[in-house]
Amino acid sequence: MVTIRSIPSTPSSLTHLDLQWIIKHREDRCTLCGRCTSICPKEAIYLTYRRQRMPKLDILKKKRSSEYRTFTGIRQRTEPANRCIGCGMCTTVCPNEAIGPEPNPLDSRVRLLQNDKGDAWKRGGRRNFRHTLLDRIIFNRISMLTDPALDAGRHEFQLNTLLGRVLSPEEYLRRKASGEWIPPVREIFPFVIGSMSFGALSPNMWLGLLQGVAYCNEVLGIPVVMATGEGGCPPWVLKSPYLKYIILQIASGYFGWDEIIRAIPDMQCDPAAIEIKYGQGAKPGDGGLLMWFKVSKLIARLRGVPEGVDLPSPPVHQTLYSIEESVMKMIQSLSMAWGFRVPVYPKISGSTSAKSVLNNLVRNPYASALMIDGVDGGTGAAYNVSMDAMGHPIASNLRECYLDLVAQGKQNEIPLFAAGGVGKNGNVTQNGMALIMLGASGVHIGKYMMQSAAGCLGSEQNRCNVCNIGICPKGITSQNIKLYRRLDPDQVAERVADTFMAISTEMKKIMAPLGRSQSLPIGMSDAIGIDDDAAAERLQIKYIC
Amino acid sequence: MMMLQQKGCRLNISVNCPLYAYEWSTIVSPRKKTTQKKKATTVLTVKGLDNNGQRISSQKFEDIVQAAAQKSKKLVLETYGQHNVGGRLMPQGGPYHLTIRGPVGQRLGCMGQPGTTIICEGPASDDVGYLNIGADIVVLGDATNGVCNALAQGSVMINGSIGARGLTMTKWNPDYDRPELWVLGSVGDTFAEFNCGGIGIVCGVEAKNPDNVLGYRPCVGMVGGWIYYRGKTDGTYSTTNVKEIEPDDEQWQWLMERMPDYLEKIGRPKLLKTLSKRKEWKILTAISPQERALIFSGPMPMSEFRYKVWDRAFGGDPLRDLAPGLDRSPIGLIETGDLRRRQPYWANHEAAAPCTFYCPVHIPTIDRLRLIRDGRLEDAYELVLKHTPLPGSVCGHICPNLCMEGCSRQVVDKSIDVAMMGRAIKDAPPPKPAPNVNKKVAIIGGGPAGMNAAWQLALAGVEAHIFERDNKLGGKLAQVIPWDRLPKAIWDSEIDRFMSMENIHVNFNVEMTKSKFKELQKKFDYVIVAVGTHEPRRLPFPGKERVITALDFLKSAKSDNPMKVGKQVVIIGAGNVGCDVAFEAYQLGAEQVTLVDIQKPLAFGKEKEAAEAHGATFRWPVITKEVTREGLVTTEGDLIPAQTVIISIGDIPALKFLPDSVECLSVGGAAWIKTDAAGQTTEPNVFAVGDVERPGLATNALGSGKKSADYIIAQVQGKQWVSFDKKLIDIKTLTTEHYAPDIECGVHVEGEAYRCLSCGKCRDCHLCETMCPTNAISRREVPTEVGYEYISDPEKCIACGFCRDTCPCGIWVMQPF
């Protein structure tokens, strides 16, 4: 029989001081409205009564007794399954600033117990590492009288970049004259909304982003494009005129491609590009992962799979065995699918082997670009070990590849796109422009868009990061309609527009003092410097202090 | 020649008039004589080339000009590319009239002062009128870039076209007139950028660029002033800074009043008619910030975009094929109704309290205590008596009270004292039985199992006939358990109550045989075997014949003629029965009792305490080798001296009377009747209850008897028998903090009733109703057994879980929704 009085102790027993986030509750401010316990996505907090004993210590009285006072408060659970994730939704709904999570200043023991039933820790978010080298790269070749510094506020700027295989002028003219095929090239805004799948994101988020992209293009004249991620694309979107703002991603899971192929005859326009995903920065060597919580009826229908099953995509495409083969097979096939009118490019995880891939692409006439995704990329679901320990920071990876192209004289031909934590601490334009001046033709931003356009709560302090189990309290990465209806697609779209307008302005503020307005300063590495000697050496830029 | 300016009420007399000095103020000053010497009016010429034909530097040239200006107010400057010519001629010494001949450098008239007039008899270079604060400059030819940059006052008149970035950064101090730039032809790109108040007049005659007289992107950042223009443009003017209007009457009059003077100054008076056609002129005028705020609320609002552009492109919801009818409209963070992610459920009576769960008879003690709280003492007694006929004897004395080992009240102070409560029932009358249903059941054995089976059947209106071997009821309770543990007075009164029940018929001194059994099977509808275990187990070691069985010993001890015991007694088997034996041995005169066992003694509770209180000791592990006259010899060779050796290693059933159709199981070297969950044997109408089915405590026997009786009653009534299947309540769901520990526990029945936590059954305390933040919970009467229910209104409930967290009895639970 259960002995009620004893408190069982197990290896997994925790106190609230062992958790990563500690709930601070002020009873004097609490209005007992119930909203915090209602909203908490992890059911980490509950109302509790505590009986306090107040012994009557009157020495002259003979009778001994205690009085009792019951007080009511919100406390947090200490079971690992219900641990506070620090999202702060309780603070959002509290009418009187009575409750909120605080990061534990000491080490949290939860990390050591997050493998219940042998299941290794999985989460969403980025690598839990708060710094980014890109923040330290600053622009220091200012046109101070040496050439006319331009007026960011009043002059006209050409901010766009090219996605596609750019032929050399002689070759272009030759082919134009002879009527040969000219590789398709798109003029796009150099900040691309990176691949986040329809499935990883909720319908309201994904469609809200696309609506914002359409608005940027059609109302603001900013040619932003967005990549779909691995989950396919809703057929009505494929058949809409907005397809031209979309980069369709094909990955090892091939989700949604039956619908895409089926829709080709009905497409009103071509997609912006095709992105072949071989890897992603957040979890290199691992495929996409959509856990069963998020394979709702809608997602299952779009992806062509049964409801409620885990969808771990294989790390590699199952019929590809070498770089050459991958490049030839897939790029050519996908190029052919749209009559060679659409740029096709591979996306790889940052890696010390990226140059090998690049060199193969240079030789391939159909390869339109190379996208390298660095270690700080975000994801909706990955094993923590993959996220924190696997990958390559983007700056030196991109730089090496670019310098390799320069050595071959091909830097103007095959654009490089970079990603992986761009805008991690909020400095999205600085980070992006630093990468552009290191040699990127543009950057992809994913997690940054979630934060800027939808109010994502996640951070590299491991705040929230429950994207993988579909309980996102903001409705960004959940397939539960009761959660994702909290996110208004119109508001997301407005924030997308705000974000890109601000990036445009900041780009001008960076380019104008450098004396550039008529073309994006791709590879203008003489304009940047860093206050770290070793990094400067590695990136082949100036060391400034 | 005089030129009057109407605005600003100032007089500005130009060159050929008598000298007037004026102050740097806005007030028209009356004529004032200066203290300066009257300057000569002869014209002085300054050359820009020296005697060697070399160009004099701009610095030197300026010195010479300044010196000349001291002597004469009329100067002719034969420049040769010198820069900054014509400025810095202070108004006090003026007015000055400069004629420029020869190629002039940049910044002609730079920092020009009021009172200076400059006529350049040819084209000029960049930046004419740079930072001019009042000079009037006429260029009889084209000028190049940067004309009137930072112009603040004065005028520049061009007989030709100008280059890029003209009239930029101009200022206007409202104390002075607006600065003006007049251009006969066209202007270059980026005209009037950041113009803050100057007036530009572009006539479009002999324009350098007739297709675009205002250049590319004029007026970017222009915040004040206006531009008159005539001629074609490319429409690239900054629409966020200026708007295009037609001159109103005042503006037209202003232009027409000044046009003749301009044309005169540049020597083109005949153009007046051409330039006087009002319809050909337009004005670009700066938009004020307030106007801008009204005109430009920014790009198209998103809601408009959604309605006009986005939704239309899809012809409906873009997900309508994948998820028809999906409503994705916005909701808030705290929702009610179907939008909640979980909902509360009032799970009353669905989980069993520990007392009810662990009691083998499943006496619902919490219900009994509630009846007592409600003041219905008789009903409370009746409730218990409907479950067992022996509350005083068993619950009150000999039962280890399994019900209370798990009592939730322990968390607060102490378990409910059910023994005390059991004793209180000894005098209560038996419940009224149901009307007779004309069924008969034979019960073989009148121990607790058989008794309760009979009791339950009798209450249900079934005739129960007990066939007991002994001359009294009670089985081991009567025969074996020491009176010290089971007071005779209580026992007797409960037996009396039992016997007074209708439908119970007891036959004593009946020895059961196979043939009798068969008879019973025929005569009665059902037969219940409740013979218990009255066959002691023995061990075959040498000297076994010296050993007395515990069963025999205890029976003897309780009889009128108890057997004698030696001073030293050894008991083989240290269970609770062994302890009873030890106790009785001490009562009968033993002085040293040792209990030995092959394993750790299983004795516990009152029996063990009683034995130890008398000085009994335990020794283990001890394996008996043999028993001699001296005592017990262990396999290790020790002798434990004893005159009396008693063996107490359990009893087994004596089943000789059973027909073969009733199967038995062999367990532990003995045969036990095989039964199913209801106690039914392999013979459909034969049941086995109590120790004969499975050895246990008295309470197990009572429970077993009731269970089989319930089954039979269900059959008789044509109903489905439902066994006790409730799950034990999770103590964590109770909120015990609502209870303060009592000082007095176990004093009287009413006090105990108030201490009960009512686990799993609503105690109607209204705390949930009080605690619910949105008033969603209410109580209503319903025609069920309970009589009421608490409900949560889904339209108000926000699923905060306070009800679950507050409920003292663990009734409210939160379920996923």
HADDOCK unambig.tbl for C-alpha pairs under 7 A between the chains (distance, minus, plus):
assign (segid A and resid 1 and name CA) (segid B and resid 406 and name CA) 6.99 0.50 0.50
assign (segid A and resid 2 and name CA) (segid B and resid 406 and name CA) 6.57 0.50 0.50
assign (segid A and resid 3 and name CA) (segid B and resid 406 and name CA) 6.97 0.50 0.50
assign (segid A and resid 4 and name CA) (segid B and resid 406 and name CA) 6.99 0.50 0.50
assign (segid A and resid 4 and name CA) (segid B and resid 411 and name CA) 6.88 0.50 0.50
assign (segid A and resid 5 and name CA) (segid B and resid 411 and name CA) 6.19 0.50 0.50
assign (segid A and resid 32 and name CA) (segid B and resid 773 and name CA) 6.83 0.50 0.50
assign (segid A and resid 33 and name CA) (segid B and resid 773 and name CA) 5.24 0.50 0.50
assign (segid A and resid 34 and name CA) (segid B and resid 773 and name CA) 6.24 0.50 0.50
assign (segid A and resid 34 and name CA) (segid B and resid 800 and name CA) 5.00 0.50 0.50
assign (segid A and resid 34 and name CA) (segid B and resid 802 and name CA) 6.84 0.50 0.50
assign (segid A and resid 35 and name CA) (segid B and resid 334 and name CA) 6.85 0.50 0.50
assign (segid A and resid 35 and name CA) (segid B and resid 800 and name CA) 6.23 0.50 0.50
assign (segid A and resid 37 and name CA) (segid B and resid 800 and name CA) 4.99 0.50 0.50
assign (segid A and resid 37 and name CA) (segid B and resid 801 and name CA) 6.79 0.50 0.50
assign (segid A and resid 38 and name CA) (segid B and resid 798 and name CA) 6.36 0.50 0.50
assign (segid A and resid 38 and name CA) (segid B and resid 799 and name CA) 5.39 0.50 0.50
assign (segid A and resid 38 and name CA) (segid B and resid 800 and name CA) 3.84 0.50 0.50
assign (segid A and resid 38 and name CA) (segid B and resid 801 and name CA) 6.92 0.50 0.50
assign (segid A and resid 39 and name CA) (segid B and resid 333 and name CA) 6.94 0.50 0.50
assign (segid A and resid 39 and name CA) (segid B and resid 334 and name CA) 6.73 0.50 0.50
assign (segid A and resid 46 and name CA) (segid B and resid 805 and name CA) 6.85 0.50 0.50
assign (segid A and resid 47 and name CA) (segid B and resid 802 and name CA) 6.08 0.50 0.50
assign (segid A and resid 47 and name CA) (segid B and resid 805 and name CA) 5.65 0.50 0.50
assign (segid A and resid 48 and name CA) (segid B and resid 805 and name CA) 6.32 0.50 0.50
assign (segid A and resid 49 and name CA) (segid B and resid 737 and name CA) 5.87 0.50 0.50
assign (segid A and resid 50 and name CA) (segid B and resid 737 and name CA) 5.85 0.50 0.50
assign (segid A and resid 51 and name CA) (segid B and resid 737 and name CA) 5.39 0.50 0.50
assign (segid A and resid 68 and name CA) (segid B and resid 740 and name CA) 6.46 0.50 0.50
assign (segid A and resid 154 and name CA) (segid B and resid 220 and name CA) 6.25 0.50 0.50
assign (segid A and resid 154 and name CA) (segid B and resid 221 and name CA) 6.86 0.50 0.50
assign (segid A and resid 219 and name CA) (segid B and resid 299 and name CA) 6.92 0.50 0.50
assign (segid A and resid 219 and name CA) (segid B and resid 300 and name CA) 6.90 0.50 0.50
assign (segid A and resid 234 and name CA) (segid B and resid 319 and name CA) 6.69 0.50 0.50
assign (segid A and resid 236 and name CA) (segid B and resid 314 and name CA) 6.40 0.50 0.50
assign (segid A and resid 236 and name CA) (segid B and resid 318 and name CA) 5.17 0.50 0.50
assign (segid A and resid 237 and name CA) (segid B and resid 318 and name CA) 6.41 0.50 0.50
assign (segid A and resid 240 and name CA) (segid B and resid 313 and name CA) 6.10 0.50 0.50
assign (segid A and resid 240 and name CA) (segid B and resid 314 and name CA) 6.13 0.50 0.50
assign (segid A and resid 241 and name CA) (segid B and resid 313 and name CA) 6.88 0.50 0.50
assign (segid A and resid 298 and name CA) (segid B and resid 322 and name CA) 5.90 0.50 0.50
assign (segid A and resid 298 and name CA) (segid B and resid 323 and name CA) 5.70 0.50 0.50
assign (segid A and resid 301 and name CA) (segid B and resid 322 and name CA) 6.24 0.50 0.50
assign (segid A and resid 302 and name CA) (segid B and resid 322 and name CA) 6.57 0.50 0.50
assign (segid A and resid 482 and name CA) (segid B and resid 339 and name CA) 5.69 0.50 0.50
assign (segid A and resid 482 and name CA) (segid B and resid 341 and name CA) 6.94 0.50 0.50
assign (segid A and resid 485 and name CA) (segid B and resid 328 and name CA) 5.62 0.50 0.50
assign (segid A and resid 485 and name CA) (segid B and resid 329 and name CA) 6.06 0.50 0.50
assign (segid A and resid 485 and name CA) (segid B and resid 330 and name CA) 4.87 0.50 0.50
assign (segid A and resid 485 and name CA) (segid B and resid 331 and name CA) 5.50 0.50 0.50
assign (segid A and resid 486 and name CA) (segid B and resid 330 and name CA) 5.60 0.50 0.50
assign (segid A and resid 486 and name CA) (segid B and resid 331 and name CA) 5.09 0.50 0.50
assign (segid A and resid 486 and name CA) (segid B and resid 332 and name CA) 5.63 0.50 0.50
assign (segid A and resid 486 and name CA) (segid B and resid 333 and name CA) 6.49 0.50 0.50
assign (segid A and resid 487 and name CA) (segid B and resid 330 and name CA) 6.44 0.50 0.50
assign (segid A and resid 488 and name CA) (segid B and resid 330 and name CA) 5.44 0.50 0.50
assign (segid A and resid 490 and name CA) (segid B and resid 302 and name CA) 6.69 0.50 0.50
assign (segid A and resid 494 and name CA) (segid B and resid 302 and name CA) 6.31 0.50 0.50
